[in-house]
């Protein structure tokens, strides 16, 4: 069952065949990030993406938390372009 929540400001960005949804940490403090990642990444009922990136811009250095579309934490994200 899809989550019901207030509209969240977000950016969807893609490159090299992958796309991620970016949301500021201050906007998702009350949500289960695992469930949120699953819901927004769903291509039929959500926004559709390879995962979710939570960006904490409260104070430098800024931090990012990367979640896969299944809600699990991403271990690494790496692209090599030669």
C-alpha positions as CSV (number, residue, x, y, z in Angstrom):
1,X,0.0,0.0,0.0
2,X,1.5,3.3,-1.0
3,X,2.5,5.8,1.7
4,X,0.4,8.9,2.1
5,X,2.4,12.0,2.8
6,X,2.4,15.7,2.1
7,X,4.1,16.8,-1.1
8,X,7.9,16.7,-0.8
9,X,10.1,19.1,-2.8
10,X,12.6,17.0,-4.7
11,X,14.9,16.9,-7.7
12,X,15.3,13.9,-10.1
13,X,18.6,13.8,-11.8
14,X,20.1,11.2,-14.1
15,X,23.3,10.4,-15.9
16,X,24.8,7.5,-17.7
17,X,21.6,5.5,-17.5
18,X,20.9,5.9,-13.8
19,X,18.5,8.4,-12.1
20,X,18.1,9.3,-8.5
21,X,15.6,11.3,-6.5
22,X,17.2,13.9,-4.2
23,X,15.4,15.1,-1.1
24,X,16.7,17.3,1.7
25,X,17.0,15.6,5.0
26,X,15.0,18.3,6.9
27,X,11.9,17.4,4.8
28,X,11.9,13.6,5.6
29,X,12.8,13.5,9.3
30,X,9.5,11.9,10.2
31,X,9.5,9.2,7.5
32,X,10.9,5.7,7.3
33,X,13.6,6.2,4.7
34,X,13.5,2.6,3.7
35,X,9.8,2.8,2.9
36,X,10.1,6.2,1.3
37,X,12.9,4.9,-1.0
38,X,10.7,2.0,-2.1
39,X,7.6,4.2,-2.7
40,X,9.2,7.0,-4.6
41,X,11.4,4.7,-6.7
42,X,8.5,2.6,-7.9
43,X,8.0,3.3,-11.6
44,X,4.3,2.5,-11.6
45,X,3.1,4.2,-8.4
46,X,5.9,6.6,-7.5
47,X,8.3,8.9,-9.3
48,X,10.5,6.1,-10.6
49,X,14.2,6.0,-10.0
50,X,17.2,3.8,-9.3
51,X,17.2,5.1,-5.7
52,X,16.9,7.9,-3.3
53,X,19.6,10.4,-2.1
54,X,18.9,12.2,1.2
55,X,21.0,15.4,1.4
56,X,21.7,17.0,4.7
57,X,22.6,20.6,4.2
58,X,22.2,21.7,7.8
59,X,25.9,22.6,8.1
60,X,29.1,21.9,6.2
61,X,30.4,19.5,5.3
62,X,27.2,18.4,3.7
63,X,26.3,14.8,4.0
64,X,24.4,12.4,1.7
65,X,22.7,9.1,2.4
66,X,22.1,6.9,-0.6
67,X,19.4,4.3,-0.7
68,X,18.7,1.7,-3.4
69,X,15.3,1.3,-4.8
70,X,14.6,-1.5,-2.4
71,X,15.3,0.7,0.5
72,X,18.7,-0.9,1.4
73,X,21.7,1.4,1.9
74,X,23.9,1.7,-1.1
75,X,27.4,0.5,-0.4
76,X,29.2,2.4,-3.1
77,X,28.3,4.5,-6.1
78,X,31.0,4.7,-8.6
79,X,31.3,5.6,-12.3
80,X,34.4,5.5,-14.4
81,X,34.5,7.4,-17.6
82,X,37.6,7.0,-19.7
